[in-house]
Amino acid sequence: MNRTELKEQIEGRWPGRAQCRFDAVNSISEIICARAAMPELCGRLFLEWNFSFAGLVVEEGTSEWQLRYCFYGESEAGWVHVLATAPLAEKTFPSIVKFVHAADWHEREAEDLFGLIFEGHPRLGDFILHDDAWQEHVEPMCRHFDARKAMQHRKPDADWRPHRIVQEPGAFVMPIGPKFSGVTESVHFLLETVGEDVIRSTPRLFYKWRAIEKLAEGKTVDEVLLLAERFAATTAFAHGLAFCQAVEKMCDAKIPARANIFRVFLAELERLRQHTGAIQEICESTALVVANSQAGILEEDLLRISGELTGHRYLFGLLAIGGLLCDLPDDACAKALEQSQQTLKRLNELEKRLRISSSFLDRLEEVGVVAQRSALVYGLLGPVARASGIVRDLRKAQPYSGYEHFNFDVPSEQEGDGYARLRILFAEARQSVRIMEQAVAALQSGSIREPLQLHAGAALGCVEAPRGGAFHWVRLADGGRIARYRIVTPSFANWHGFHLAVEKFAFQDFPIMLSTFDLSVAENDR
């Protein structure tokens, strides 16, 4: 389906209630939609025309609300944004969750942070702003909320009780967290059961919600780039790149070829290191002490490669609007590539040994299965989705930073179990090194940064982060300062569907399934 066909389909199906226009700057088809028609229209995009749901952007203007539901596809139509507006006094919109279940948490988030009401949503409230800790009607993302003032102290609600679904005789809830030892961040799980198998799993997140989007308001793009890189350290480069892309797209910047090649090289180095770390977590969760140590050593080696090449183990401080802050020597990149190739050889050897470990495979095979249909409905992303047969990768679907010039495969599996997710991690690690090899071969002399003139406007930046698609919406006011910053992370999408892997499996499988999803609390509690 191309843009012309999309326009004809939509305006013919909803005459007078939906109007298409094309934003040439952002290459986006915008659909101005009446509120009443919005759920069915979004459902048609998602269910029938096979567009993927990227996220919901809520903006509070001077006189009206604007809701922007973002979709993307691999067809010529590309990006499609469905826009609905309402006067500020009217805070009610129809929910699209009946047709696009992937939007469930997005609408719950908007209700908590902006006070919007989504008619028809099955459950609102007690999400980011926990009912047992926050005051009612705080609406911290609204203009009237002053983030510089301390909130009035409120004691926890002694009458708060967790939401329960299983009501059978003998049913009980097993709480896990929110406090853990080591580096694990705060998250609370409620596992409901009447026996040994988990019937319902409910994650309770946002104990460390940091309001990055609120903190960004009024700041310069350089100041917000620091926030983008630091709210989830292990995927710092991916999120920083998505933010840079949004600003660069808005200003129609031409990124130097050398800078784009370095961006691709570093993004794949980060992916290789992150996947290696995820493999180490899986080995640890299955109590393979030796394999856990071996994978941990490989991750440490990749961190040292990053540190030696760039000066930072997690690739902080490299990106700049318009390119990179500093050049990297060609011979240093070649050395980093050679070291990464050697690390990959050892990673491949580890995979061979794991494949013949029957006790290890027994913990992963046919456990934590997520069916393809469920993965589609929940909008799962990254390796988790690809393990369930969804070949969705922004590097192919909506190429950026010159990825269209690189030859690589997008691995996929069909089983949707823990072992399939592990195999995806190993396969993607190999593809990352393959891309890095092409990047080093394509290096050419030239500048690494082009200056650009900031101006008012808005744009969406997107990258295929190690855990999946990451989307950063940026609106600049006059003067080049941030008016609205919206972050949609892959962990936000995958936490939403995590319960699919846990339910109907035994309690002892829970930590293993958690490790195979490679979920980040920091990336979620942004």
RONU-286084 format. One record per residue (C-alpha): residue in one letter; x, y, z. Coordinates in pm, whole numbers, plus 50000, padded with zeros to 5 digits. Layout:
aXYZ;...
//
This chain:
m500005000050000;n501435033949901;r500495068150039;t497955075149765;e496175042249824;l496215048050199;k494645082550154;e491925068549927;q491145039950163;i490875061950471;e488995091450325;g486655067650144;r485945047250456;w485505077150691;p484325106050469;g484355139050652;r485785122850967;a489365115550857;q491605136550637;c495075126850517;r497975150350465;f501635143550399;d504405158650612;a507325159750368;v509865170450633;n509255139350843;s507995116550561;i504845109850763;s501255105450651;e499205124050911;i495555114950951;i493455142051114;c490705121451270;a487445127751455;r487595113551803;a484715089451743;a486385073951437;m489815070151596;p489505034751746;e488225018351429;l490735036751210;c493665026651431;g492324991251436;r492244990051058;l495895001351042;f497004976251305;l494894945451232;e494224946650858;w496954967550699;n499754952950915;f501154985351052;s503114982351377;f502195004351672;a505065026651784;g503475046852063;l501195074652183;v502335110652209;v500175133952420;e500745171452385;e499065198852585;g498825229752366;t497705264552459;s494055257052381;e493705220052302;w494975184952357;q496575166352071;l496875128652076;r499195113051821;y499045075351769;c502165065051572;f502265035251336;y504865023051089;g505014996650820;e507374981950567;s505234992750274;e505675024850076;a503225042050309;g505915041250581;w505015061850888;v501375069850966;h500315092351255;v496675093551362;l495895127251523;a492905136351738;t492315169051923;a490005182352191;p489695215052388;l491695215352710;a488495214852912;e487495181752750;k489805154352871;t487905124152740;f488955103552439;p487785069452317;s490175041052393;i491665022452098;v492644992252312;k489714971652182;f491394971751840;v495054978851931;h495854960952255;a499474972352224;a498235007152323;d496984994952663;w499855007652877;h500235039252667;e496695050352752;r497125040853117;e500285062053126;a498485091852969;e495665088653223;d498105088953515;l500385116653393;f497935140053214;g494595131553373;l493035121053041;i490145096453043;f489955068852781;e486385056552750;g486185019152707;h489595011352856;p489284980553080;r491494993853360;l492835028453436;g494685042153738;d497305027853978;f499945025153711;i502895049153711;l501535068854006;h500915041354258;d497685045854451;d499395036854777;a502035064254743;w500785093354529;q498125119454576;e495105118054350;h494895141454048;v498555151354055;e498915150653672;p502695157053680;m503105160953301;c500555189053275;r501675225153247;h500195234753582;f502485210653769;d505675227353893;a508435201253910;r510635225254108;k508355224054413;a508365195354658;m505125176054679;q503165176255000;h504025145455204;r501365118655194;k501375086955400;p500825054255213;d497215043155184;a496805015955446;d493715002755267;w495444996554935;r495274960654811;p496754945554494;h494444939554202;r493584902554191;i492074882053911;v492154846054038;q489324841554290;e489104803454308;p489074785754647;g492624781654769;a493984808554540;f496834829354677;v499224856454560;m502974852154585;p504744886054597;i508264889454459;g510154921854520;p510244951354487;k513574949654668;f516284926654538;s519934920754617;g522724930854383;v522154954354090;t518524944254019;e516294974854026;s512944978754196;v510074959054048;h507254940354219;f505674908754079;l502354894354190;l502094857654094;e498614843254138;t498054805754166;v496104777554326;g498994752954301;e502474751254148;d501794768453815;v501474806053770;i497934814553658;r498364852053643;s501464874153663;t501214911653718;p504364933353719;r504224965153927;l506844989453800;f507715026553822;y509015026454179;k511875047854047;w509995068153789;r512295097553711;a510065119653494;i512735124253227;e510145138752990;k509165165353245;l512785173553333;a513525179252963;e511005207552924;g512705241152873;k516195226652840;t518535229052541;v518945199752303;d522495193752430;e521255191652788;v518505167252692;l520945145852493;l522695139452824;l519365127452970;a518675105652666;e522045088452702;r521805083153076;f518315071953169;a519185036153061;a522955032553067;t523304998552901;t521555011552586;a522885046952605;f524045049652245;a520775037252094;h518605061652286;g521005090452230;l520955082851858;a517135082651848;f517055116852015;c519675130851775;q517735117551478;a514565135151588;v516295169051615;e518255163651293;k515155153651099;m513345184551224;c516175206751103;d516725187550776;a520345180650871;k522735162650638;i524875139450848;p528405133750712;a528975098950569;r531875092250807;a529735100751108;n526945077750991;i529365048750948;f530705054051300;r527145055851434;v526355022151278;f529625006851403;l529065018651761;a525395009051762;e526324973451664;l529134972151920;e526564981652183;r524144955152054;l526864928452062;r527774937252420;q524144939352537;h523224905652384;t526294889952544;g525164903652879;a521664889452823;i523174855152747;q525144857353071;e521924864653263;i520254833953110;c523204811853208;e523074825953561;s519314820153593;t519754783453502;a522564779153757;l525254771553498;v528154785353700;v530904779353444;a528894791953145;n527794821953351;s531424830653424;q532474825653062;a529714848152930;g530494873953197;i534134874753086;l533064880052725;e530824909052824;e533674924453022;d535964920752720;l533454939552504;l533124966952765;r536904970852761;i536904972252380;s534345000352397;g536315018552664;e539625016152478;l538075028052151;t535875056452278;g536905064752634;h533695051452789;r532655015552849;y528985023352777;l529655047652490;f528585079252672;g529535113352534;l530105104152170;l526955116251999;a526245151951899;i523425168251710;g524665166851351;g527135138251391;l529715129151657;l531645149751910;c535025134951817;d536615115051539;l537865079451587;p541105067451422;d540605041951146;d543265018751288;a541615019851632;c538295009351477;a540034981351290;k541594969651616;a538214970951794;l536714950451512;e539454924151534;q538964921351910;s535184918551864;q535694890851607;q537814871651856;t535174876352124;l532494864151883;k534474832151819;r534464824852191;l530774833452209;n530074808651928;e532004781952120;l529854788852425;e526734784452215;k527954750552089;r528494738452445;l525084750952559;r523374733152270;i524514699152402;s523744705652769;s520544685952827;s519964700253177;f520234735453036;l517914728652741;d515324712652970;r514904746153143;l514354765652818;e512754743752554;e508944745652538;v508974768352844;g507764804252844;v506114801052505;v504744832852346;a502624825152039;q503074846551730;r499514859551748;s499974870352110;a503264887352027;l501514906751749;v498564917051964;y500814929552245;g503194946852005;l506294929152134;l509614941351998;g513164931251929;p514604896451992;v511524886952197;a509244893051899;r511614877551648;a511754845651856;s507984842951800;g508224846351423;i507754884151389;v510524896551159;r510284933151258;d513454954151261;l513614991751206;r517034988551043;k515194971250755;a511634984850783;q512605021550821;p516385023850760;y518365051650929;s522025062250949;g522715044650620;y521655009750731;e520095005050388;h523635002250248;f524604973250476;n524044936750399;f522734917050698;d519984893050795;v517274896351058;p517234862851245;s513884848251344;e512564816951510;q509074802251532;e508874783751865;g508534814852084;d510044797252387;g513024806052604;y515424786452387;a514244804652073;r514934837952243;l518424825952336;r519154814951978;i518074849351851;l520604866052082;f523454844651948;a522374849351585;e522024887051620;a525474889151780;r526904873651464;q525004898051244;s526294927451450;v529904917451385;r529024912751017;i527764948651004;m530814961351193;e533074944950934;q531274963050653;a531404995950844;v535194994350886;a535604985350518;a533425015150418;l535285041150627;q536215072050431;s537805105250515;g535675135550585;s534025155650858;i532165139651146;r529765167851230;e527785193651043;p526415224451223;l522685229951198;q520305258051279;l517655248951535;h514115261051482;a510645253751611;g509095221251497;a508575184651587;a509875151251465;l510135114651561;g513465096851584;c513625059051585;v516295032251617;e516404994651653;a517904993752002;p519314960752134;r515974952452298;g513844964752004;g512414996251854;a512995028552048;f511035060051959;h511845095752068;w509445124151987;v510895159252018;r509135192651984;l511235224251988;a509845258452077;d511075291351935;g514635295552053;g515465258852014;r514505247052362;i512555215252432;a508795220152450;r507885182952459;y509995151752482;r508395117552462;i510275084552497;v508855050452409;t511295022552493;p511264985852389;s511204974852752;f507934994152800;a506364972952524;n507904939952634;w507094943953004;h503474947152892;g503594912352737;f505944895252982;h503104877653162;l502424857852842;a505644838152896;v505164832553269;e501554821353293;k500784783953280;f504354775453375;a505854765453708;f507114790053968;q510684777753930;d510644788353564;f509874824653652;p513464837953691;i514544819953375;m511744834953168;l512584868953313;s516174865653194;t515184854352842;f513114886252797;d516144908152881;l513904934653034;s515224967353172;v513604984853467;a515635016453406;e514535017553042;n510935014153157;d510965037653459;r512255066453250;
//
